[in-house]
Amino acid sequence: MSEVAGPSKAAETEEMIELEPTAAYPAIEPASSEKSFHMALVAGSVPSITRDNEVLLRSRLRAAALFLAVAYGVFFVIGFLDVHGLIARASVFLAVRVALCIGLAALLASPIELTFPKLRALEYGFFGALVLMMMVGQYVVGSTLIKEGDFPHLVAAEKNGILNFLVVMLLYGVFIPNKPSTTARTVLTMALGPLIVLVLLQMLAEKAPEMIDQLAESELSVANSLFILVGAALAIYTSYVLNGLRQDLHEARRLGQYKLGEKLGEGGMGEVYLAEHTLLKRPCALKLIKADASTNPTALARFEREVQSAAMLSHPNTIEIFDYGHTEDGTFYYVMEFLPGVSLADLVRQYGPLTPGRAVYLLRQVCGALAEAHRLQLVHRDLKPANLFVAILGGKCDIAKVLDFGLVKLTTPQATQLTADYTVSGTPQFMSPEQAMGASEIDGRADIYALGAILYFMLTGRPPFEGKTPTELMVAHARDPVVPPSNFRPDIPTDLEAVALRCLAKKPDDRYPGAREMSFALAACACAGEWDEVKAEEWWAERAVSELESQEAAASVQMAAVPG
């Protein structure tokens, strides 16, 4: 849906307002520009919350690798500066560990796709290699100290080794998401490391075996073993607590039969999440009304009206509503189809103005959706490029969808009025003059004006009027003449420009009387046959290949150039 697409700088001033004299309600905007549609969706990689575990494990494993890289790097520098110290003896092993950690962090930070089994394999391989290197380093340093007869440094090296193992075990329990039983098996295996090294030193030391015997039989070894066991127990308990918190969070991110995923966007009244039906495994978009708005009767009524209005519509170019309800704590939500694609706003801002034929192709679909809404006496009142979506559905490309009926107005006499007279509702860049002046009587011709402004934007990449403030924009819509779009783009066909300018007439009577008539006018334009399903599919496929190639190239450069 539209919240998937990220805002651009050109959209930073675009806001949906309901002005009483001072109140403003921002439109739902994407949480981050990084959520903009990636052409890889054409290849079938629609976001799925079943990857939650992969994302969590990948981020935690990367964090653990970076933490250890910094820690080992600090000790390596200390050993480099103090060449006669005990740490310097293990500098080679520290350098290898730093390289291992940086290599893993770089791999996990790259765009390379890694499945959950591969991430688990990396996890076990990384910690296994780390423990093995720690054991080898401890054994080599210990053997050297035995040969030199340096018992004080041997005791210190043993203590350092114990602390090293303790840190890694605790880090594993804190960073790596696992069941407590899995953590217990892994951590207890790590705990055997220093004990195995001590046994090997006893068995394999060529000189001063009595020194090893003394070390093994001393109270120090008993204390070290206890430290290891206490550390292992603490790591396992930490994993148990964190796993329980993750389970609680997992349950908290459920609404009835729906499992919540990433946040797609938020606004003054609601938040939109990617969600999944737990039984159907169908991706969808779930809109929640915010807790502070749930106590506002007008906000609740508007939220319910948005759901019911959209649910009344069955046109294929209108967003489909699946479900509506509220949780036990009174949180209201509704569920709609998830649309792989991009908002019209981002399509134009990322790839430039559309060809006249494509603009007609998309806008005629929107006219079809609005014709149904107007027949049911529903006026959208907030049509704008961000609320029109260009999707890929059912194997077809360039399917236009009308979204966000939050400001819909029911024009029947029995309709409940949710805004006071002389208030302004809509988005300034695409608002009709009668909306700008706060007229109480608004009909479908206000949407026709918005469609003209959207057509203007599709062809030129800019709205028909620009201003520094919402007030300036509204005044311009009500007072100023429209600059013909051909002034900015001379190749715009005359007949299509005439459609746009008629839609943008100041007086509603001078516009097309309805969306059906506007669709007929668009169809009569000479460019109407220049875009079709085949060209749409070719366009999307070309952009998909280009996007994937650029991602692969970036990944190759990053892996070659980034040390960690």
Secondary structure, 3 states (H helix, E strand, C coil): CHHHCCCCHHHCCCCCEEECCCCCCCCCEECCHHHCCCHHHHHCCCCCHHHHHHHHHHHHHHHHHHHHHHHHHHHHHHHHHCCCCHHHHCHHHHHHHHHHHHHHHHHHHCCCCCCHHHHHHHHHHHHHHHHHHHHHHHHHHHHHHHHHCCHHHHHHHHHHHHHHHHHHHHHHHHHCCCCHHHHHHHHHHHHHHHHHHHHHHHHHCCCCHHHHHHHHHCHHHHHHHHHHHHHHHHHHHHHHHHHHHHHHHHHHCEECCEEEEEEEEECCCEEEEEEEECCCCCEEEEEEECCCCCCCHHHHHHHHHHHHHHHHCCCCCECCEEEEEECCCCCEEEEEECCCEEEHHHHHHHHCCCCHHHHHHHHHHHHHHHHHHHHCCEECCCCCHHHEEEEEECCEEEEEEECCCCCCEECCCCCCCCCCCCCEEECHHHCCHHHHCCCCCCCHHHHHHHHHHHHHHHHHCCCCCCCCCHHHHHHHHHHCCCCCHHHCCCCCCHHHHHHHHHHCCCCHHHCCCCHHHHHHHHHCCHHHHCCCHHHHHHHHHHHHHHHHHHHHHHHHHHHHHCCC
